[in-house]
């Protein structure tokens, strides 16, 4: 187990992205940032993933959950952001650019 805050870079091929296709127009390398409970469940705070350039927000979430199945428990509570813009999980089509940031932010309690 790696210490908190250490980065781990992965580049698994997402569905629809053949291995080694991360640099093509079809697939993009994006940075996925995990916060609070999502970081605990994923076991890391940041990673790089190869995903289709055009993907719905729900499909993107499902790709992330394939890699980190434990994240499924927060699906109905998570706030999802792409390039610091909140996104609802659903049919909204995202057009990702290389290096875009995707943040997984679980609900934060307190006052």
N, C-alpha and C positions, 0 to 999 in steps of 0.2 A: 504494500500500500504506500502511495506517495504522500509526502507531507502536504498539508493544505496550501493552496496558492501555487503549486507547481503546475506548469502547463504540460499537457500531453497533446501531441498532434497526431491525428489519425486521418486517413484519407480513404475510408471505405467507399466503394462504389455504391451510390444510391440506386434504387430501382430506376431503370431507364438510362443509367450512366455506365457504359462498359468500363471495365478496369482500364486505367491509363487514359481516360477520356476527359480528365479534369480540366485540361486547357482548351477544350474545344468550345464552340459556340453553344453546344447543347448542355454542357455541364460547367458548373462554376465552383470554385473553392470559396466557401464562406466560413467565417469564424462564428462558432456557437459559444455563447457565454452563458454560464450557469450561475445562478445566484441562490443564496440561502438554501432552502430545502431541496431545490433541484440540483444544487452542487453536491449535497450529501447523497442524494439518490444516484446521481450519475457517477460519483466518485472522482470528479474533477471540476475545474472551474472554467476551462476553456479548451476548445479543440477545433481543428479545421476539418471540414467535411466537404466532400464532392457531391453536389446535388444538381438536379436538372435546372437549367436556366429559368424555365417557366414551370412553376409548380404552384398548386394552391397552398394556402396556409395550413390547411388540415393535412394535406399530403406531406408537407415539410415536417410537421409535428410527428406524423406517423413514421417518417424516415428516421427521425431522432429517437423515437421510442423503440424502433427495431434495434438500434445500437445499444440503447439503455432502457431495457424493458421495465425497470423499477420506476421510471418516470410516469408510467401509465396511471399510477395512483393519484397524481395531481392534475390530470388532464382537465377536469371540470373547474379547477380553481386557478390554473396558471394564467399569467399575463404573458403574452407573446409579443415581442417587438422586433421589427426589422428596420435597421438603420435608425434606431431610436424613435420609430413611429409604432404606436400600438396597433396590433393586428388581431382581429377576431379569428378564432379557429373556425374555418369553414371553407366556402367555395371561392373566396377572394383569390384571384390570380396574382401571384407575385412574379415579377421579372427581376431576377437576381443578377447582380454584377459581381465580378471577381472581387473578393475581399469584403463583401457586405458582412455586417454584423447581425447576428440573430441572437436575441437575448431571451432566456427562459427565466421568468420572474414569478416565483410562487407568491401567494398572498402573504402579506406581512402584517402581523397583528401588533397591537399596541396603540398608544394614543398620544 
